[in-house]
Amino acid sequence: MRRNLKRLLALAMVLALILSGLCDSRFQVLAQESTEAETEVLEEQESAEEEQKEDEASEVVEELEIADVVEEPEIAEELEATGETADSGQAAEPDVVEASEGAEESEEAALNEAAQASSSEEVKTDAKTDDQTDTQASSPMRIVRPGDTVVHTYTFYDEDGTKELDQQILSAGETLNEPETPEKEHARFVGWYTDVTEGELFDAFGEEGELTESIDTVLYARYETVFYVYYMDEKHEKVIFTQTYHEDGEKVVVADVPFVTSDTEAALIGWSTDLKEDPDTFAGTKDLAIEGDDLTLYPVVAKAHWITFKSDGGSVTEPVFVRTGETTTKPEDPVRAGYAFAGWYENEACTKAFSFGGELSANVTLYAKWDAVRVNYTVLYWQENADDDGYSLKESEVRQGLTGALTEASASKSYKGFSASTRKLVVQQTIAGDGSTVVHVYYDRNIYTVKFMRNGRAIEELTITAKYGANISNQWPSRRKDLDNTYPSNWRISRNGDKYQSGIATMPIPGDAANPNVFYYVDQNGNYTIETRFYLEGLDGNYVLDHTDSFRSRRRDWTTTDNDYYPIKGFTVRMSGDPSSPRIGSGVTTFDWRENIYGWNFYYSRNSYAIHFYDGENELTSKIFKYQADISGADFTPQPPTGREDYVFQGWYDNESLEGTAYSFEGKTMPAGDFPLYAKWTEPVYEVSFDLNGADLAAQADPDAYDDQQVKKGEIVTRPADPVREGYTFAGWTRADSPFHFGTGITADTTLKARWISNSRFTLTYDPGEGTGTQVTDSKLYADGASASLLDCPTGWQAPQEHYGFLCWNTEADGSGTFYYPSDQFVMPADDVTLYAQWALIRETSLTYVYNYEGAPDPTTVPLKTPNALYAIEENNPERTGYRFLGWTIDQAGKGMLYQKGDEIRVDTLDEETNKLYAQWEIEIKPPTGLATETIPFVWMLVLAGMTVVLELTERKKDR
């Protein structure tokens, strides 16, 4: 393509030379009006000149062809190195596009493009390296056509969306700055939100992330209405307490405001907006309300005397004051469980009663007198367990006694087989007034013996000694494995009787005919062995031989009696089904006729029992298990009963009185019998702790008084003595920053915090920080713990360079501390405080027009208030002698698209040093003199273009 262009240009040049010759001859003849002779001479000269020009043209064509052959590889290499293509002749610029794309191409535009290509070397030569230009081609500028980039547009509005406050347009990697904080009277700025009334708080200030499409985000200022009520100390010197209200017209509550007067014979009688309120004419605190502005209230203190009440365990009676000249009034009687209130007394021994209705001449402390009344207490009777060392509740009894006296419980009950315990004696208790006193009385099981007789004497090694009711089944003589001698299974139950017994279950009480404790030996001579085989059902349902009772006899016509079917704990003899035991009166079965062994097979089914779970009198559920089955998984936690949702489950108890210890299921198996379990619920017990809030515990008169207290739900906490702290006056206890009254029942874990009023006063100062202006000090002084409403930016303060407006306050000058906005509530510490103004950053950029030649005027820089906003090129076409202005490019060397005045672009902030547009020029060509009436500019342009190419290529060839 380029070779063809060169040939075309060369041919055009030849044509131009011929035509120029003709034109020159013609114009010269016309101009000189020569004679005919002169004309002939001229014609001869012209003919010679034409021939010479034709020869020169041929030489030029030859030179051009040779140059094409030699230079094209070099040109291709140069094009490849610079990123150009043979077709485009320019660098690929992804961030730059033709600003005048779509414009109609005229012949002049075509000529401009050709001229620009032909003069590229000259443009490069004109690019200088001082302040006017750069020595190297610039990196791609952050200047783009609007359609070639994606941006994120943030628009900030006032609270109702009617007024735009700020707009920032960002490309990826740019920084979103927090705009100037808007102001509103009696309102604190709470942030920028994504909706006028709802929406979410926006906090994504900082670097913009990757963008795949253009985004618009609209944000609205949001405020919280706030009014402050300041409470002054009695000297009106400092703020001791601050309240905030959020609605105009809201009632001001002064009841819980902490205040302590330094005069022990004076009292606060109210609060007034009048600094000089007279206590003698003060009618009491009127109904105060917010009326569109902050309030400052002053204490009204009058002479008075105080009555302090000591209730000695009764309900709390708060101190009261009686103004001078007024009379005392009897308060509501306190209450104490188990006692009757007997009046207030002036001395702790309660011997001098106080009379209400008179005036007070001094402060007084009164003591409550209480008379004990009869209240209930409970006596529990426990019986020792048969097979372990524990005790089970047998019954309970309610008795009465005077509160504060000792109980009178004794082992007055009589139980067969039991005696009053000598190991666990009765311990009398002091009777509590609330009926909670319990006394325990224990009974131990008696120890008995079972004897086995032979020839009128007891066989000592067979004697069984055990507690009444204890399981002794394995101690029957025939089942003993620790004996050297062998004994029969059957023993007579009387010396000469014909009834026999072959086993025993539990230790009987002597004298019980149905359960004898003396047995008699039976002669074991005989040829026959008579066996009773006992099969017990396993947990898996199969029957397994447990033991065999046998004896020797001379006959085998034995039949079963009811004594043979003796009970086995946890089992029932099976008399039907398969397998089954023989009925009473059944004869023997042959087991082994060769060995003369006869007898019976007894089968016992394993019993199932139920655990009954009760909550009070209501059975919740029951769970059934076979005897000796694992019941460790039977435990569960029931739902609290109605009305006691917050009660705490303490476990299952085996008695209705819920005494003793909770039943443990761990490792347990089902016993031989149903048994009930009762859910025990207790009122929640809450922990009350005391925070001295800066006071030294060791400096208190009784440090133990501030130990944690365990308080049942609804009960009151014991008030400790008022703590002391150097430099402060104690102003009561608070819970969650509100005053706490010790008559309040506790319903949750509670921390009571000491409130102090500082004897010092502190200032709050505002500093402009990096801005300019005079420090401003709050007109009020504050006690530590009191709050201040922070000021707006003071009038006259100016933002520092590169900033434009007030943002917020900070506790550190460099902004590394805590941020606060105007009208925020600032809690004063025990020190003077200085807050420093923080300023909003200006987000601007600029565009520089560089004229791009030796000796050019200084560049022109234009500030852009909104980076990335659409900007129309404003610079008028500059002028340069001998050159024609072509347009602006972002590349100094002229690569990329040309921008013209009025073209729209975007300019960002990523690198302002590259935000430049460079002027591009072409040599201005004027036609030769003498062509007065006929000009052929197009031909001359072609001639010049051809000459430039030929000359350039020829010179480069010669240089090689």
DAKAFEN-V446497 format. One record per residue. SS is DSSP state (H for helix, E for strand, L for the rest). Layout:
SS
SS
//
This chain:
L
H
H
H
H
H
H
H
H
H
H
H
H
H
H
H
H
H
H
H
H
H
H
H
H
H
H
H
H
H
H
H
L
L
L
H
H
H
H
H
H
H
H
H
H
H
H
H
H
H
H
H
H
H
H
H
H
H
H
H
H
H
H
H
H
H
H
H
H
H
H
H
H
H
H
H
H
H
H
H
H
H
L
L
L
L
L
L
L
L
L
L
L
L
L
L
L
L
L
L
L
L
L
L
L
L
H
H
H
H
H
H
H
H
H
H
H
H
L
H
H
H
H
H
H
H
L
L
L
L
L
L
L
L
L
L
L
L
L
L
L
L
E
E
E
H
H
H
L
L
L
E
E
E
E
E
E
L
L
L
L
L
L
E
E
E
E
E
E
E
L
L
L
L
E
E
L
L
L
L
L
L
L
L
L
L
E
E
E
E
E
E
E
L
L
L
L
L
L
L
E
E
L
L
L
E
E
L
L
L
L
L
L
L
E
E
E
E
E
E
E
E
E
E
E
L
E
E
E
E
E
E
L
L
L
L
L
L
E
E
E
E
E
E
E
L
L
L
L
L
E
L
L
L
L
L
L
L
L
L
L
L
L
L
L
E
E
E
E
E
E
E
L
L
L
L
L
L
L
L
L
L
L
L
L
L
L
L
E
L
L
L
L
L
E
E
E
E
E
E
E
E
E
E
E
E
E
E
E
E
L
L
L
L
L
L
L
L
L
E
E
E
E
L
L
L
E
L
L
L
L
L
L
L
L
L
L
L
E
E
E
E
E
E
E
L
L
L
L
L
L
L
E
L
L
L
L
L
E
L
L
L
L
E
E
E
E
E
E
E
E
E
L
E
E
E
E
E
E
E
E
E
E
E
L
L
L
L
L
L
E
E
E
E
E
E
E
E
E
E
E
E
L
L
L
E
L
L
L
L
L
L
L
L
L
L
L
E
E
E
L
L
L
L
L
L
L
L
L
E
L
L
L
L
L
L
L
E
E
E
E
E
E
E
E
L
E
E
E
E
E
E
E
E
L
L
E
E
L
H
H
H
L
E
E
E
E
L
L
L
E
L
H
H
H
L
H
H
H
L
L
L
L
L
L
L
L
L
L
L
E
E
L
L
L
L
L
L
L
E
E
L
L
L
L
E
L
L
L
L
L
L
L
L
L
L
L
E
E
E
L
L
L
L
L
L
L
E
E
E
E
E
E
E
E
E
E
L
L
L
L
L
E
E
E
E
E
E
E
E
E
E
E
L
L
L
L
L
E
L
L
H
H
H
L
L
L
L
L
L
E
E
E
L
L
L
L
L
L
L
L
L
L
L
L
L
E
L
E
E
E
E
L
L
L
L
E
E
E
E
E
E
E
E
E
E
L
E
E
E
E
E
E
E
E
L
L
E
E
E
E
E
E
E
E
E
L
L
L
E
L
L
L
L
L
L
L
L
L
L
L
L
L
L
L
L
L
E
E
E
E
E
E
L
L
L
L
L
L
L
L
L
L
L
L
L
L
L
E
L
L
L
L
L
E
E
E
E
E
E
E
E
L
L
E
E
E
E
E
E
E
L
L
L
L
L
H
H
H
L
L
L
H
H
H
H
L
L
E
E
E
E
L
L
L
L
L
L
L
L
L
L
L
L
L
L
L
E
E
E
E
E
E
E
E
L
L
E
E
L
L
L
L
L
L
L
L
L
L
E
E
E
E
E
E
E
E
E
L
L
L
E
L
E
E
E
E
L
L
L
L
E
L
L
L
E
E
L
L
L
L
E
L
L
L
L
E
E
E
L
L
L
L
L
L
L
L
E
L
L
L
L
E
E
E
E
E
E
E
E
L
L
L
L
L
L
L
L
E
E
L
L
L
L
E
E
E
L
L
L
L
L
E
E
E
E
E
E
E
E
E
L
L
L
E
E
E
E
E
E
L
L
L
L
L
L
L
L
L
E
E
E
E
E
L
L
L
L
L
L
E
E
L
L
L
L
L
L
L
E
L
L
E
E
E
E
E
E
E
L
L
L
L
L
L
L
L
L
E
L
L
L
L
E
E
E
E
L
L
L
L
H
H
H
L
E
E
E
E
E
E
E
E
L
L
L
L
L
L
L
L
L
L
L
L
L
H
H
H
H
H
H
H
H
H
H
H
H
H
H
H
H
H
H
H
H
H
H
H
L
//
